[in-house]
Amino acid sequence: MGKTLAEKIISVSTKKDVYSGDVVLCDVDIVMAHDGTAPLAIEEMKKMGVDKVWDPNKVVLVIDHTSPSPSDRISNIHAMIRNFAKENNIPNLYDAGSGICHQLLIENHVIPFQIVIGGDSHTCTHGALCAFGTGMGSTDVAAIFAYGKTWLRVPETFKVEVAGPLQSYVYSKDIILQTTKEIGAAGATYKAIEFLGSTITNLNMDERFTLTNMAVEMGGKSGFIPVDNVTKKFLEGKGVRNIPEIKPDKDADYEREYLLEAEYIEPMVAVPPRVDNVKPVSEVEALELDQVFIGTCTNGRLSDLKTSAKILKKKKEKVKVRTIIGPASRNILIQAIQEGLIEVFLKYGAVIIPPGCGPCIGRHLGILGDGEVCLSTQNRNFKGRMGNPNAEIYLSSPATAVASAITGYITDPRSILE
């Protein structure tokens, strides 16, 4: 019987044939925790009577969620993480300003066939590189810190095929919002989601990461995209060579299959307070905004910043609402500076924040006031996500976000650019 990508990856890891429903014990290749999840994991590991991590080279610690520190309490948490890294000789500690954990793993660590466990639900991002990436709670992460192993139930897989050309100013964020609408916020709970088809093949790696990043917004355990020439070129840029193409078998067994025709997908918006409450921009157009945020582990990559800057340069108009730009990593920020993108953002009235999660997590940057409305490129819009349960968050692509920043209200980018 043929295998899905999840079944293939876990089979390689466990060195035996596994299929959906099997419960397996896996060696973990990378375990990651950030300043929101590492403190509890560290405490739990010590409660187990374990003083040292099993392999310091496979542990990644990131200070990104409340970074730089806004208070003495947070500073003490950060100091705890730094001390833990020092005590355990962990070389991969990414301190404040380095960037968002998932982007840093993409840039520096993840390769195909790895088992990547993160103390963050969006660890599913790494399936775009055909690694089995999934989020777990801090107690599970603590056990991995101590022993380097975890158990998994091999997930069933949903196949999402996207075929055909995209319209102008329609991006992978619009694809994943449409997919989330189709499947529902809990419709793929503990399932793997494979994104296949000609549309996916033509996406760059930045856009692919957007898709797998939001698999968890449907309840997904992980999201996957086959390894092809686009993936291999990306990996070669990191010095990883001789990676074969990795595809699901033609006779793989899928629990459900979905077909999306790309040419009919419009610029989309997720309406609060649910990620699956998705509508075409045309149905919510003209809603006045107080803030726009372009960034996060979903859409803070270089191509997202390029798209945003290109629209600003084309319109030559200053933004009419508070507009915050958050590069996903220091590396992306450096490239954005070198390519003149940061100058464009500043020239047209945007604010640049240090690489990190920023307003998305709602702890210290870009927190909304009562009754305010934000259009964001992040992945979640439930009440209180950006720090205030009395505010509203809409989700869109960077193109829709920057077009809306220019007008001051939710705007279809095609209406002001074509």
N, C-alpha and C positions, 0 to 999 in steps of 0.2 A: 504493500500500500504506500502511496506517495506521501510526502511530508510537507507541512507548512513551514514557513521560516522559523517560527517559534520551536517547532519540533526538531528541525535540523540543528538549530543553535544549541539547544539543551542536550540533544543527542551527542554532539561533539564534546560538550563540556563534561557530560557524565560517562562518555566512552561506551555508550550502549544505546540501542534503539529505544526511543521513547515516543509516546503518542499522547494526545490530549486526554486528560483525566489521570495520567500516571502521577504518582507522588514520588519526587526524587530528592536526593541530597546532592547539593552542588558545591563545588569549590568556587569561591568568589574571587574574581580577578581584580575588581576595584570596589571599594566601599567608600562612600562619601557622606559627610555630614557637614552642615553649616551652622552658623551661630544661632539659628532657631531650633536645631535638633541635636547638635553635638553635646551641649551641656548635660542633658538627661541621659544620653547614650554613655557618656563618660562616667556619670554617677552609677548607672546600672551595671556597667562593666566592673566597677570596683565592688559593688554589692555581690557580684558573682565570685569575689575573691581573686580576681585576675588583675594584676598590676600592669602588665605590658601587653600591647597589641600583638597579634600573631605574626604580622609581617608589616613593618612600618612603611615599606615601599609600595604597598597596595592600599594604604589608607590615604584619603584626600580630605583635608579640612579647609573650609572656605568661610571667610568672614564677609558676607555679602548682603544679608537681609536687613541689618540695621547698621549701615556702614557709610561713612565714618560714624563713630559712636556719638549719640546725642545726649548721653547722660552718664553719671557715675555708675549706675546699676548695669547699664549695657557695657560700659568699659570693663567692669569686673568680670562679666561673662566672656568678653573677648580675651581678657588676661588669662582666664581659666583655660581657654582653648589653646592659647599660645604656650602656656606652661605644660599642658598635656602633650603637645607636639614636641616640645623640647625634651621632656622626660622620656618620651618613647622614640626619640630620634626619627621623627616623621619628617621626611624632606619636603613633602608636598603640602605645605601650609600656605594658602593664598590669603594674604592679609587685606585690610581695607583698601579699596580702590583697584584691586586686581580684576574684579568682574564677577559675573554671576556664575554660580557653581556649574550649571549645565554647559554653559559656553566654554568654561575653562576645561572641563572634561573633554569636550569636543576638540578643542584646540591642542590639548597636550597629552591625552591619555587613551581615549577609547579607540579600539579597532574592532573589526568584525569577530564574531564568535565569542566575545567575552561575556561573562556574567557580571553586570554592573548593578550594584545595589546602592541606592541613595536614601538618605534620610530626608527625602523630598519627593512629593508625588509626581513631579514633572521629570523624573529620571527616565521616564518612557521616551524622552527625546532621543535617546541614543540608539533606538531601533532604526533610525535613518542610516546608521552605519552597520546594520545587521548585528548589533550587540543586543543581548537580552537585558534591557535596562528597565528597572522597575523601582518604585518607591516603597519603603517599609518604615514602620514606626521605630522610635528610638530604642526600644527594648530589643527588637530584632537586630538593629544596627549594633547594639552593644554586644550581642552574642557573636556577630561577625567580627567585630573588633577583637574579641577574645579568641575565637576559634577558626575564623576564615571560611566558615561554611554556612549554608542556609538551606532550608527545604523549600521546594516549590511544587505546586500542582501544575502540571503542564496545561496551559490554557487552550480552550477551543479558540478557533480563529474566525473572524469575520473578514470577508474579502470585499474591499471597496475599490471598484474599477472606475477610473475617471478617464473618459475618452474624448478626443477632439481638441480643437484650439480654444484658448481662452479669449474672451473679448478684451479690448483695450482697457487698461486700468482695473483689471480683475486679476487677483493674485491668489497664492496658496492660502492666505488667511480666509479669503472668501470661500475657497473650496472646503476648508475644514469647518467653517461656520455652517455651510450648507449640509455637510456630512453630519454635524452634530444635531442639526434640525431633523434630519432623516432618522437617525438612530435614537436620539433622546439622551438626556443627561445621565441616565442609569441603564440605557439599553444595551451596553456592552460590558456590564460589570464582570470583572475577572476574565475578560476575553482579550485575545490578541487581535489587532486590527492591521491587516495588510493593505497598503495603498499601491495599486497597480494601474497599468494602462498607459496609453500614449501621452496623455497630459502629464502624468507623473514623470515619465521618462524625460520630458522636455524641461522639467524644473531644475534650477540650480540647487546646490546643497543647502544654502540658506533657506530657500523656500521649502525644501523637504523637511528640514528640522522643525519648521512651523507646524507641519502636519502631524508628525509623530509627537511633538510636544503636547498637543491638545488631545491625544488619544484618551488620556485620563479624564477629560471633561465629559466623556461618554461612559465613564466607569472602567475604561480599558486597563488591563494589566500592563500592556505595552503596545507600541505601534511599530510597524516595520515597513521598510522600503527595500527592494532588492538591491544588491550591489551590482552596479553597471559601470560603464566607462566614466560617467560623471563622478561616481563615488570613488573610483580608483584614482582619478586625477586629483581629487581632494586629498585622499590619503597619501598620494605621492608627494604632495606639497608639505606633508608632515614627515616625510622620510620613510613612509611605510610602503613597501613595494611587494610585488609578487602576490597580490591579493586576487584570488579568482572571482569571477562573477558568481553571485549567490542568488539563486532564484527558488521560489517554491516549485515543487513538482507539479506537472500538469494534472496528475490524478490526486492531488492533495484533497483532503476532506475538509470542507468549510461548513461551519454551522449555519452561516447566512451569507448571502451575496447581494451586493448593492451595485447598481450602475448609475453613474452620474454623467450626463452629457455636458461637457465643459462649456460649450457655446451658449448654453441657456443659463449659466450661472452669472448673476449680476454682482456688483458690489453689495456686500451684505453687512448687516449690523445685528449684534446680539443685544436684545433689549432687557434691561434689568427687571427682576433680579435673577434671571436664569440664563445660562450660557446657551441652552437649546431653544430659547425664545427668540428665534432668528427671523429677521424680515429683510427684504430688499431695502436698500437705502431710500428708494423712492417712496416707501410707505412711512418713513419717519423723517423725511427731509424737512428742513426748515426748523427743527427743534433747536432752540438757542442753547449755547454751551457757555460754560464758565472756564473750562480747562480742557486741554488736549495733552495727552501723554504718549510719546512715541519711544518705545524701548521694551525692556523685559527679555526674559529667556524665550519668548515667543517671537518677537519682532524688533529686537534691538541689534540686529546684525548689520554688516556693512552694506549689503544690498538694500536693506530697509532704509538706512540713512541716505544712500544714494538716490533712491526713489523720492524720498521726502525733499531732499535738497534740489533735485531736478525740477520738481513742481514749483517750489518757491522761486527758483531762478526764472522759470518760464513765465510765471504770473507777475513777478517783480512787485509783489505787494507784501506789506508787513502783516503779521498775524494780528487778528482782532481780539483774541482771547489768550489767557495765560497758556503758553506752550512750552512743555518740558521735553527735552531730548535726553535719553539715557542710553549711551553705548553699552553693549552687553559685556564688554571686556576692555582692559587697557589696550590690548592689541588692536581692537576695533577702533578705539579712540585715536590711537596713533595714526592708523591708516586714514581715518576720517580727517585728521588734521593735515596729513600729507596731501590728501586729494582736495583740500579746500572746502570740505563740507561743513566743518565747524564754523568757518568764517561766514558761510552762507546763512547758517542758522542764526548766528548772532546778529548779522546784518539785518535780517528780517524779523527780529524781535523775540527769538526763542531763548530759553534758559538751558544751559548745559549742566548736567549733574554728573558726579563721579560715577564710574562704572559700578554697577550693583543693581539690586532689585528696586531700590528707590520707592516711588509712589505706589507701586503695585502691591506691596505688602502693607502699606498704610501705617508705618510706625514713626516716621520722622521727616519725610520729604513729600511735598506736594499733597498733603492731607487736605481733603475737601471740607468746605464749610457746610452748615445746615442748608439744605435745599439746593445745593449746587449740583451741576450736571457736568460730567466728564466723559469725553470720548477717548478711549484708550486702546492701544494695540496689545494689551496684555491678554491673559487667558481666562480670567474670572471676573464676574460682575455681581456677585451676591452682595447683600447688604453688609456694609462695614468693611468691605475688602480694602478700600483705600483709606481706612481710618475713621470713617464717619457713617454710622448706619442711617443717618438722615440725609445722605447724598445719593445720587444715582450715577451708575457707571454703564456706559454703552461700549461695546467692543467692535473694532473694525480693523481693516488693513491700514498700513501706514499711508497709502495713497488717499484713502478716504479721510483719514485723520488729518493730514496736512491740508487737504482741500477744505476741510471743515474749519481748521484753524484760520485759514485765510478769510473765509466768509463770516465766521462767528456762529455758524449753525451747521447742523449735520447736512453734508452736501455730497452728492454723487460726483466723484472727480471728473467724470466724463462731461458733466454739464458745464464745467468751467474751463476744460482743457481741450475738448475736441472742437 
